[in-house]
Amino acid sequence: MAAPSYLRSPFGALKRIKISPPTSTCQQRAGFNTVIEALKDQEHDIEKLQELAKERNIKIDTDAPPALDPETQAQVSSLRLPRSVQAVYLRPLRRAAQHGIPVCDLQLRTYSVRNMEFFADFALRAAYYLNLPAKGPIPLPRITERWTVPRSNFVHKKSQENFERITLRRLIQIQDGHPETVRVWLGYLQKHAYYGVGMKANVFEFEGLDVGKDMEAETERQREGLEEKLSLFGRRTDGMTGEKIREILSSETYQRTAHGDSPMMRK
């Protein structure tokens, strides 16, 4: 049953009345300030704008930064970053190969392209500072591996799941480098290895035609050094070891330590 009209709330009638909100004076001032800034950009009279802003109680910032003299401006323009900092934003420098003989092939493997690019850039910069001509990074074919395994056993064997792993590879080749310098370069990369990046190096060393004679000469040099060391092993035949033992056993210090009751000292 509906309530009588005199019992209804007077606020019910207000729900059907739409009252627009009053316009804010801040918005008007903001718009007026925008107009003044636009007129200011069009190079109008600054004094008139300031008088108009003073009437409306609007503050205008007319203070411009002081201009630099030509000498100071030239000094500021000539400032630059250090060479080491500038090199970070540029591509790595490279040494030119004279003969083009490969001495090392470094293969980088990873699952993340970002880690690969970062470490390849690091390896090229290290090769440049070691005076090693480097080529690359050369993209190699991807290694794609897939596995299909059942999710469960017995009657659920038909429900299977597929897994895929893609290995990315890059090749960096060192040419005309000294073997010792190449080993230093590889050791430096191994010391500062980046996470998620694997390395595989193939090192090539070149010898002359008389490699057999060189190996024999190296063997003779090593044998001369080994004879002195091998003579220290085993029993000596000159009898000095036995005499040294008798001297120690018959010494006064040893007898005093053994209280003179050593089995070998008994007569």
Backbone bond lengths (Angstrom), bond angles and torsions (degrees), N, CA, C in turn:
res aa  C-N    CA-C-N  psi(-1)  N-CA   C-N-CA  omega(-1)  CA-C   N-CA-C  phi
1 M - - - 1.468 - - 1.516 108.42 -
2 A 1.331 117.64 129.63 1.460 122.04 -177.83 1.509 110.45 -75.03
3 A 1.314 116.41 147.67 1.462 121.79 179.46 1.516 109.88 -77.64
4 P 1.352 117.82 151.35 1.474 120.28 177.75 1.517 111.01 -60.54
5 S 1.330 115.12 158.18 1.462 120.39 -176.26 1.515 111.75 -66.36
6 Y 1.351 118.05 -30.31 1.455 118.81 -178.17 1.524 111.74 -76.66
7 L 1.368 117.46 -13.40 1.462 120.24 177.83 1.532 112.38 -94.20
8 R 1.308 117.58 -8.44 1.459 119.29 -178.88 1.529 110.38 -71.41
9 S 1.302 114.70 149.32 1.472 120.04 -178.98 1.514 110.51 -70.45
10 P 1.315 117.22 137.37 1.477 118.49 177.89 1.518 112.92 -66.50
11 F 1.356 116.79 -15.74 1.471 118.73 179.80 1.521 112.06 -75.74
12 G 1.336 116.81 -15.95 1.456 118.31 178.05 1.504 112.47 -64.92
13 A 1.333 116.45 -34.23 1.460 119.24 178.57 1.514 111.71 -71.50
14 L 1.329 116.38 -29.19 1.468 119.18 -179.50 1.519 112.46 -70.73
15 K 1.332 117.07 -20.94 1.453 119.44 179.82 1.517 111.72 -65.71
16 R 1.353 116.14 -27.93 1.458 119.14 -177.79 1.519 112.79 -90.42
17 I 1.344 116.43 0.32 1.462 120.42 -179.86 1.528 108.57 -99.99
18 K 1.319 118.79 127.76 1.458 123.95 178.92 1.521 108.91 -98.45
19 I 1.319 115.53 117.71 1.461 121.60 -179.11 1.521 107.65 -112.31
20 S 1.312 117.69 119.97 1.467 121.46 179.94 1.519 109.52 -76.15
21 P 1.338 118.82 140.21 1.470 120.90 -179.31 1.516 110.94 -69.45
22 P 1.313 117.40 150.65 1.471 120.35 179.56 1.518 110.85 -68.66
23 T 1.313 115.04 149.49 1.465 121.17 179.92 1.515 109.81 -76.86
24 S 1.321 116.59 131.80 1.457 121.38 -177.64 1.517 110.40 -78.10
25 T 1.333 115.34 139.36 1.466 120.05 177.63 1.517 111.68 -73.46
26 C 1.367 116.01 -22.55 1.468 118.62 179.27 1.516 110.64 -66.77
27 Q 1.346 115.92 -37.19 1.451 118.70 178.73 1.519 110.87 -66.49
28 Q 1.349 116.40 -37.99 1.454 118.83 178.63 1.525 110.46 -64.91
29 R 1.326 116.32 -41.73 1.460 118.91 179.27 1.524 111.21 -66.67
30 A 1.339 115.09 -37.85 1.464 117.37 178.90 1.520 110.39 -63.74
31 G 1.337 116.85 -41.84 1.454 119.33 177.92 1.514 111.94 -65.71
32 F 1.330 116.15 -38.70 1.462 119.60 178.78 1.526 110.68 -65.56
33 N 1.341 115.44 -38.77 1.462 118.81 178.65 1.524 110.63 -65.13
34 T 1.335 116.93 -36.68 1.460 120.08 177.89 1.520 111.24 -64.57
35 V 1.329 116.44 -38.85 1.463 120.36 178.19 1.520 110.66 -64.19
36 I 1.341 115.72 -41.38 1.468 119.39 179.75 1.525 110.58 -64.05
37 E 1.337 116.52 -41.33 1.460 119.14 178.72 1.525 110.81 -64.92
38 A 1.342 116.71 -36.59 1.464 119.15 177.52 1.523 111.09 -65.80
39 L 1.350 116.22 -41.55 1.463 119.18 177.03 1.518 111.47 -66.06
40 K 1.327 115.00 -34.21 1.461 119.11 178.62 1.523 111.02 -65.91
41 D 1.342 116.79 -37.47 1.454 120.15 178.04 1.522 111.91 -67.17
42 Q 1.333 116.90 -26.10 1.456 120.59 179.94 1.527 112.49 -86.96
43 E 1.348 116.92 13.59 1.464 123.25 174.99 1.536 111.97 61.64
44 H 1.339 117.19 45.81 1.457 120.81 173.50 1.525 109.42 -82.00
45 D 1.306 116.05 176.70 1.458 121.66 -177.50 1.529 109.03 -66.86
46 I 1.334 117.02 118.99 1.462 121.67 -176.76 1.526 110.58 -69.08
47 E 1.330 117.65 -35.08 1.469 120.14 -178.06 1.526 111.09 -64.90
48 K 1.323 117.36 -42.88 1.461 119.98 178.68 1.528 110.90 -64.39
49 L 1.319 115.55 -38.53 1.460 118.51 178.48 1.523 111.02 -65.24
50 Q 1.330 116.62 -39.19 1.458 119.59 179.02 1.533 111.26 -66.19
51 E 1.349 117.50 -40.00 1.462 119.96 177.37 1.523 111.20 -63.74
52 L 1.337 115.77 -42.12 1.461 119.38 179.06 1.524 111.36 -65.23
53 A 1.326 116.16 -38.47 1.462 119.34 178.52 1.519 111.21 -69.68
54 K 1.343 117.56 -32.55 1.458 120.39 178.84 1.518 111.27 -67.93
55 E 1.338 116.84 -36.53 1.458 119.96 177.34 1.525 111.11 -65.36
56 R 1.329 116.73 -37.17 1.469 120.55 -178.69 1.531 112.75 -90.84
57 N 1.325 117.72 5.19 1.478 122.00 -179.24 1.538 111.39 58.13
58 I 1.307 115.22 46.30 1.467 121.47 178.30 1.519 108.05 -116.60
59 K 1.325 115.73 132.61 1.457 121.71 -178.31 1.524 109.48 -95.41
60 I 1.329 115.39 128.48 1.463 121.64 179.64 1.523 108.08 -116.65
61 D 1.321 115.15 130.05 1.463 120.84 179.24 1.522 108.43 -88.65
62 T 1.322 116.15 105.36 1.471 121.17 -179.11 1.518 112.32 -106.94
63 D 1.340 117.16 5.95 1.465 119.77 -178.40 1.529 109.04 -79.72
64 A 1.292 117.68 115.12 1.464 122.95 178.57 1.525 109.36 -96.22
65 P 1.330 118.88 148.33 1.467 120.10 178.77 1.518 110.93 -64.10
66 P 1.314 117.42 142.93 1.470 119.56 -178.32 1.523 110.81 -66.00
67 A 1.306 115.68 141.83 1.465 121.18 -179.90 1.522 110.06 -77.98
68 L 1.332 116.23 143.19 1.456 121.52 179.25 1.517 110.04 -84.13
69 D 1.307 114.48 149.19 1.461 118.44 176.78 1.524 109.25 -72.18
70 P 1.320 118.86 159.23 1.484 121.03 -175.60 1.522 113.89 -57.88
71 E 1.328 117.90 -36.13 1.468 119.78 -178.53 1.529 111.34 -67.39
72 T 1.349 116.14 -44.64 1.463 119.50 178.53 1.521 111.31 -65.94
73 Q 1.341 116.64 -39.14 1.462 120.12 178.61 1.525 111.14 -63.10
74 A 1.331 117.10 -37.03 1.467 120.24 178.40 1.524 111.15 -67.80
75 Q 1.341 117.01 -38.45 1.460 119.92 178.27 1.528 111.63 -66.75
76 V 1.334 116.30 -39.91 1.466 119.39 178.39 1.523 111.00 -65.53
77 S 1.331 116.74 -38.90 1.465 120.04 -179.74 1.521 112.31 -69.27
78 S 1.343 116.54 -27.50 1.465 119.93 -177.84 1.520 113.06 -81.51
79 L 1.337 118.11 -9.73 1.461 120.17 179.43 1.525 110.02 -68.29
80 R 1.326 116.76 141.56 1.460 121.82 -179.95 1.522 109.24 -145.05
81 L 1.310 114.97 165.20 1.458 120.78 176.76 1.523 109.96 -75.67
82 P 1.332 118.51 157.62 1.474 119.81 175.54 1.525 111.37 -61.28
83 R 1.320 115.33 157.54 1.464 120.51 -178.14 1.527 111.58 -60.26
84 S 1.330 116.30 -39.82 1.464 119.46 -178.78 1.523 111.63 -64.86
85 V 1.345 116.89 -33.50 1.467 120.02 178.65 1.527 110.26 -76.46
86 Q 1.327 117.32 -38.52 1.460 119.80 178.03 1.525 111.78 -64.30
87 A 1.338 116.96 -34.44 1.470 120.08 -178.25 1.518 112.19 -64.85
88 V 1.339 117.54 -24.97 1.461 120.04 -179.98 1.526 110.76 -66.87
89 Y 1.331 117.21 -33.17 1.460 121.40 -177.73 1.531 112.52 -88.18
90 L 1.320 117.94 -1.74 1.458 121.77 -179.24 1.524 110.06 -112.59
91 R 1.316 115.37 168.47 1.454 119.98 176.83 1.526 110.22 -69.44
92 P 1.338 118.31 149.66 1.473 119.84 -178.34 1.520 111.60 -64.05
93 L 1.326 115.42 141.25 1.460 120.83 177.81 1.528 110.06 -74.53
94 R 1.334 115.74 157.45 1.462 120.91 -176.65 1.522 109.56 -134.74
95 R 1.333 114.81 148.38 1.459 121.68 173.49 1.530 109.22 -91.65
96 A 1.316 115.67 143.16 1.463 120.33 179.29 1.526 109.50 -83.03
97 A 1.333 116.42 132.97 1.463 121.57 178.76 1.522 109.69 -80.54
98 Q 1.335 116.29 136.89 1.463 120.75 -178.36 1.524 111.85 -88.55
99 H 1.331 117.54 -43.83 1.463 121.34 -178.12 1.525 112.53 -108.40
100 G 1.317 118.34 -23.93 1.462 121.22 179.69 1.515 114.00 74.69
101 I 1.340 117.77 29.63 1.468 121.27 179.84 1.527 108.31 -91.84
102 P 1.327 119.06 118.69 1.473 120.03 -179.49 1.525 111.20 -71.35
103 V 1.319 115.81 134.83 1.465 121.43 178.67 1.525 111.77 -120.54
104 C 1.337 118.30 -15.42 1.464 120.45 -179.67 1.523 109.18 -158.19
105 D 1.323 115.60 134.16 1.465 122.78 173.74 1.522 107.59 -117.54
106 L 1.322 115.71 111.95 1.463 121.39 179.78 1.520 108.46 -103.08
107 Q 1.320 115.60 121.12 1.462 121.38 179.95 1.527 109.09 -108.60
108 L 1.325 115.57 125.84 1.461 122.62 179.10 1.522 108.71 -104.40
109 R 1.327 115.76 135.69 1.464 121.43 179.68 1.525 109.45 -130.73
110 T 1.317 115.19 139.41 1.456 119.90 179.68 1.518 109.12 -163.68
111 Y 1.341 115.11 171.68 1.460 122.03 174.39 1.527 111.66 -105.97
112 S 1.331 117.99 -3.30 1.463 122.57 -177.07 1.527 108.97 -122.77
113 V 1.325 116.74 126.48 1.464 120.79 -179.38 1.525 110.67 -68.69
114 R 1.328 117.28 -36.88 1.462 120.64 -177.30 1.524 110.94 -63.46
115 N 1.325 117.85 -45.05 1.462 120.26 178.48 1.527 111.24 -64.84
116 M 1.332 116.27 -37.12 1.463 120.53 179.56 1.526 111.19 -63.53
117 E 1.319 118.00 -47.82 1.462 121.25 -178.24 1.527 111.26 -64.54
118 F 1.323 116.54 -39.03 1.466 119.44 -179.41 1.530 111.20 -64.97
119 F 1.333 117.04 -47.11 1.463 119.26 -176.40 1.526 111.24 -72.96
120 A 1.330 118.81 -32.35 1.463 120.69 176.02 1.527 110.56 -64.42
121 D 1.326 116.99 -40.77 1.465 120.50 176.04 1.524 110.83 -62.88
122 F 1.335 116.97 -40.77 1.466 121.36 178.46 1.527 111.14 -63.81
123 A 1.335 117.87 -40.96 1.467 121.47 -179.48 1.526 111.35 -66.40
124 L 1.329 117.61 -38.73 1.466 120.27 179.06 1.524 111.52 -67.54
125 R 1.321 117.44 -38.57 1.466 119.93 178.06 1.529 110.96 -66.91
126 A 1.334 117.00 -39.43 1.464 119.80 177.85 1.526 110.92 -65.11
127 A 1.336 117.97 -38.03 1.464 120.80 178.29 1.526 111.28 -66.00
128 Y 1.320 117.34 -35.64 1.471 119.87 179.79 1.526 110.95 -65.55
129 Y 1.330 117.36 -44.29 1.462 120.05 -177.90 1.529 112.17 -73.69
130 L 1.338 118.59 -15.68 1.460 121.80 173.53 1.525 112.01 -95.16
131 N 1.337 116.50 8.51 1.471 122.47 177.39 1.529 111.25 62.23
132 L 1.335 116.27 42.12 1.461 121.95 178.47 1.530 109.15 -112.76
133 P 1.326 119.00 120.96 1.472 120.06 174.75 1.526 110.44 -67.89
134 A 1.319 116.72 125.68 1.470 121.95 -176.31 1.518 109.86 -125.72
135 K 1.322 115.52 145.15 1.462 123.16 175.10 1.523 108.60 -122.02
136 G 1.320 115.19 141.61 1.461 118.90 178.17 1.519 111.32 125.14
137 P 1.316 115.94 -168.82 1.473 127.88 -0.83 1.527 112.36 -74.23
138 I 1.327 115.87 132.20 1.462 122.88 -178.11 1.526 108.44 -96.74
139 P 1.338 119.24 121.84 1.475 120.03 179.08 1.527 111.23 -66.87
140 L 1.308 116.32 134.54 1.458 123.28 176.29 1.529 109.37 -110.02
141 P 1.329 117.45 159.99 1.479 119.13 179.55 1.524 112.08 -58.48
142 R 1.301 115.00 144.55 1.461 120.54 179.13 1.528 110.81 -73.08
143 I 1.314 114.77 152.28 1.463 121.67 174.41 1.529 107.27 -106.58
144 T 1.324 116.26 111.26 1.464 121.89 -177.94 1.525 108.99 -106.67
145 E 1.312 115.76 125.29 1.467 122.14 179.22 1.526 108.65 -123.23
146 R 1.327 115.50 135.52 1.472 121.28 -179.80 1.518 109.42 -131.67
147 W 1.335 114.45 143.14 1.461 121.70 177.83 1.526 108.65 -132.71
148 T 1.305 115.26 141.71 1.464 122.01 174.51 1.521 107.97 -122.18
149 V 1.311 116.31 118.61 1.463 121.57 -176.69 1.524 108.66 -128.09
150 P 1.336 117.92 146.84 1.472 120.00 176.31 1.522 110.90 -72.38
151 R 1.307 115.50 141.90 1.456 119.95 178.70 1.523 112.26 -73.14
152 S 1.314 115.87 -28.41 1.455 119.78 179.33 1.525 107.94 -148.32
153 N 1.301 117.33 -177.74 1.458 121.67 -176.60 1.530 110.58 -114.56
154 F 1.311 114.02 178.95 1.459 123.13 175.75 1.530 110.51 62.01
155 V 1.311 118.56 -121.19 1.464 120.67 -174.17 1.523 112.46 -73.42
156 H 1.340 118.13 -13.31 1.462 121.37 -178.91 1.529 111.91 -97.10
157 K 1.330 117.12 20.16 1.461 120.09 -176.62 1.530 112.03 -65.32
158 K 1.318 118.14 -30.69 1.457 120.29 -177.67 1.529 112.41 -69.32
159 S 1.312 117.46 -16.72 1.464 120.55 176.84 1.531 107.74 -86.13
160 Q 1.327 116.24 103.36 1.456 121.70 -175.82 1.526 110.77 -119.99
161 E 1.326 114.73 163.51 1.463 121.27 -177.24 1.522 108.96 -133.56
162 N 1.337 116.59 141.48 1.462 122.89 -177.83 1.529 110.05 -106.35
163 F 1.330 115.65 140.30 1.456 122.92 176.35 1.523 108.57 -127.07
164 E 1.323 115.44 144.96 1.464 121.54 -178.64 1.519 109.77 -136.52
165 R 1.332 115.88 140.00 1.462 121.94 176.91 1.525 108.64 -134.59
166 I 1.337 116.00 124.95 1.464 122.45 -178.24 1.528 108.16 -113.04
167 T 1.327 116.20 123.06 1.462 122.53 179.52 1.524 108.81 -103.92
168 L 1.327 116.05 122.64 1.466 122.08 178.32 1.521 109.45 -92.90
169 R 1.330 116.28 143.92 1.464 120.83 -176.60 1.526 110.68 -134.61
170 R 1.330 114.94 145.66 1.462 122.80 174.02 1.529 108.35 -137.09
171 L 1.324 115.75 149.29 1.461 121.78 -178.35 1.520 109.66 -120.52
172 I 1.342 116.13 130.17 1.465 123.40 174.11 1.524 107.20 -120.53
173 Q 1.321 116.23 122.88 1.465 121.56 -176.52 1.522 110.18 -111.50
174 I 1.335 115.74 130.73 1.458 122.96 176.52 1.520 108.19 -100.88
175 Q 1.333 116.25 132.37 1.459 121.75 -178.15 1.527 109.93 -123.55
176 D 1.348 114.75 146.74 1.473 122.57 174.24 1.526 111.84 55.24
177 G 1.311 117.77 37.56 1.461 121.00 -179.76 1.516 111.47 -106.23
178 H 1.326 115.75 150.28 1.458 120.65 176.84 1.528 109.09 -74.36
179 P 1.347 117.72 141.82 1.475 118.87 -178.03 1.522 113.75 -57.42
180 E 1.329 118.05 -39.00 1.465 119.52 179.62 1.525 111.20 -66.86
181 T 1.329 117.06 -39.35 1.466 119.89 178.04 1.519 111.01 -65.75
182 V 1.323 116.66 -37.16 1.467 120.06 177.71 1.523 110.64 -64.78
183 R 1.342 117.03 -39.82 1.467 119.61 177.61 1.524 111.34 -65.57
184 V 1.326 116.70 -37.03 1.469 119.55 176.38 1.527 110.28 -64.07
185 W 1.326 116.59 -41.60 1.473 120.87 179.54 1.525 111.38 -63.25
186 L 1.330 116.90 -44.63 1.462 120.19 179.20 1.528 111.43 -66.65
187 G 1.330 117.18 -38.67 1.460 119.49 177.19 1.518 112.33 -65.42
188 Y 1.335 116.48 -36.35 1.467 119.60 178.15 1.527 110.99 -66.89
189 L 1.337 116.95 -40.56 1.465 119.90 177.67 1.526 111.32 -67.23
190 Q 1.325 116.81 -37.04 1.466 119.38 178.48 1.525 111.14 -68.53
191 K 1.315 117.26 -34.94 1.465 120.41 179.19 1.519 111.11 -68.06
192 H 1.329 116.98 -39.55 1.466 121.73 -178.42 1.534 110.56 -106.93
193 A 1.311 117.08 40.80 1.468 120.93 -179.02 1.524 110.41 -63.95
194 Y 1.334 115.26 143.56 1.465 122.00 -179.39 1.522 109.14 -95.83
195 Y 1.322 115.88 144.91 1.459 119.63 -175.40 1.532 110.17 -67.57
196 G 1.317 115.38 141.83 1.459 120.86 178.10 1.509 114.73 81.50
197 V 1.342 118.82 6.80 1.466 122.15 -178.89 1.524 108.22 -124.46
198 G 1.335 116.56 121.45 1.455 121.81 176.63 1.521 111.18 -98.92
199 M 1.336 116.35 153.41 1.461 121.88 -177.14 1.527 110.07 -127.11
200 K 1.325 115.03 142.61 1.460 122.48 175.42 1.520 107.23 -141.52
201 A 1.344 116.91 118.68 1.466 121.71 -173.64 1.524 110.02 -116.42
202 N 1.322 115.59 134.90 1.466 123.60 171.81 1.525 107.51 -113.39
203 V 1.340 116.52 113.33 1.462 122.45 -175.91 1.523 108.53 -104.21
204 F 1.339 115.99 133.64 1.465 122.40 -179.92 1.527 108.57 -115.25
205 E 1.343 115.80 128.63 1.456 121.94 176.68 1.523 108.79 -120.22
206 F 1.319 116.27 139.42 1.458 122.18 -175.34 1.529 109.14 -113.58
207 E 1.339 115.51 137.39 1.457 122.62 178.88 1.523 109.34 -123.53
208 G 1.335 115.09 166.11 1.454 120.56 178.46 1.520 111.95 -78.76
209 L 1.342 116.00 -177.11 1.462 120.62 179.96 1.520 112.05 -73.24
210 D 1.320 118.15 -24.50 1.461 121.84 179.79 1.522 110.73 -93.22
211 V 1.312 117.05 45.05 1.449 120.23 -177.40 1.527 111.11 -68.38
212 G 1.363 117.56 -29.96 1.462 119.92 178.61 1.516 112.01 -65.62
213 K 1.340 117.06 -43.67 1.463 120.35 178.55 1.529 111.00 -65.32
214 D 1.307 115.95 -38.00 1.468 118.79 178.70 1.524 111.08 -64.53
215 M 1.330 117.20 -38.41 1.462 119.98 178.90 1.523 111.35 -67.87
216 E 1.349 117.80 -38.16 1.464 120.13 177.78 1.528 111.11 -65.85
217 A 1.332 117.08 -41.67 1.463 119.68 178.81 1.528 110.87 -64.31
218 E 1.323 116.68 -38.69 1.463 119.82 178.11 1.522 111.04 -66.48
219 T 1.339 117.12 -36.26 1.466 120.36 177.67 1.523 111.50 -65.28
220 E 1.338 117.62 -40.46 1.461 120.72 178.61 1.525 111.29 -64.74
221 R 1.309 116.78 -40.27 1.469 119.38 178.48 1.524 111.34 -64.48
222 Q 1.316 116.70 -39.84 1.461 119.24 178.13 1.527 111.65 -69.76
223 R 1.330 117.69 -33.04 1.460 120.38 -179.79 1.524 111.06 -67.43
224 E 1.319 117.88 -38.10 1.461 120.44 178.43 1.529 111.18 -61.94
225 G 1.297 116.44 -39.05 1.457 118.25 178.33 1.513 113.33 -74.35
226 L 1.349 116.94 -27.69 1.459 119.81 -178.33 1.524 112.22 -77.96
227 E 1.340 118.14 -28.50 1.462 120.01 -177.67 1.525 111.34 -62.55
228 E 1.313 117.19 -38.70 1.462 119.31 178.79 1.523 111.41 -66.89
229 K 1.329 116.90 -37.05 1.461 119.79 -179.11 1.530 111.46 -77.55
230 L 1.334 117.34 -36.69 1.464 119.47 -179.71 1.525 111.89 -70.36
231 S 1.329 117.95 -23.86 1.462 120.14 179.08 1.525 112.30 -68.39
232 L 1.314 117.55 -15.96 1.461 120.88 179.32 1.521 112.63 -83.70
233 F 1.333 118.07 -10.79 1.455 121.46 -178.82 1.532 109.95 -95.82
234 G 1.350 116.27 151.27 1.462 121.41 176.65 1.527 112.76 82.78
235 R 1.355 117.18 -173.81 1.462 123.60 -177.90 1.524 109.94 -87.59
236 R 1.305 115.01 135.62 1.453 120.35 179.06 1.528 109.81 -83.62
237 T 1.317 116.89 140.89 1.471 122.35 -176.49 1.518 113.50 -95.35
238 D 1.313 119.04 -4.33 1.467 120.04 -178.09 1.519 112.76 -82.52
239 G 1.335 119.42 -5.13 1.454 121.96 176.45 1.507 114.69 80.17
240 M 1.309 119.10 3.76 1.459 120.64 -178.99 1.523 111.54 -71.64
241 T 1.322 116.57 -26.50 1.460 118.80 -179.44 1.526 110.80 -67.90
242 G 1.349 117.71 -43.58 1.463 120.35 178.72 1.512 112.35 -64.15
243 E 1.322 117.41 -41.66 1.460 120.09 178.71 1.523 111.35 -63.65
244 K 1.325 116.44 -37.68 1.461 119.52 179.44 1.524 110.93 -66.11
245 I 1.338 116.92 -36.36 1.468 120.16 179.41 1.525 110.29 -67.88
246 R 1.356 117.32 -42.83 1.468 120.07 178.95 1.521 110.84 -63.38
247 E 1.320 116.29 -37.75 1.464 119.64 179.45 1.522 111.19 -64.84
248 I 1.334 116.54 -39.00 1.468 119.50 179.79 1.522 110.49 -69.32
249 L 1.348 116.83 -42.12 1.461 119.72 -177.76 1.523 112.42 -68.22
250 S 1.313 117.09 -32.52 1.463 120.03 -179.06 1.521 113.16 -89.72
251 S 1.312 117.21 2.56 1.460 119.36 -179.45 1.521 110.18 -73.97
252 E 1.326 115.77 152.34 1.462 121.49 -178.44 1.516 111.67 -66.54
253 T 1.308 116.67 -34.02 1.470 120.13 -179.84 1.517 111.03 -64.93
254 Y 1.329 116.66 -43.13 1.465 119.31 -179.73 1.527 110.99 -67.59
255 Q 1.338 117.47 -40.40 1.463 119.84 179.74 1.520 111.35 -66.20
256 R 1.338 116.86 -37.81 1.458 119.05 178.32 1.520 110.60 -66.64
257 T 1.329 116.09 -36.65 1.466 119.67 179.15 1.522 111.18 -68.37
258 A 1.328 116.63 -38.93 1.464 120.84 -179.88 1.519 112.43 -86.47
259 H 1.356 118.62 6.22 1.473 124.64 179.22 1.521 112.00 60.31
260 G 1.326 116.17 22.75 1.455 119.22 176.74 1.506 114.18 68.95
261 D 1.340 118.58 14.25 1.464 121.74 -176.75 1.516 111.41 -115.23
262 S 1.324 116.76 25.98 1.452 119.40 179.83 1.517 110.45 -72.18
263 P 1.330 120.07 140.03 1.471 121.13 -178.25 1.517 112.70 -59.39
264 M 1.310 117.32 -35.26 1.458 119.72 -177.80 1.519 111.86 -76.83
265 M 1.330 117.35 -18.01 1.451 120.47 -179.94 1.523 112.72 -90.25
266 R 1.319 118.09 -9.24 1.463 120.53 179.78 1.533 110.47 -73.61
267 K 1.298 115.21 142.07 1.462 120.99 178.46 1.519 110.20 -98.07
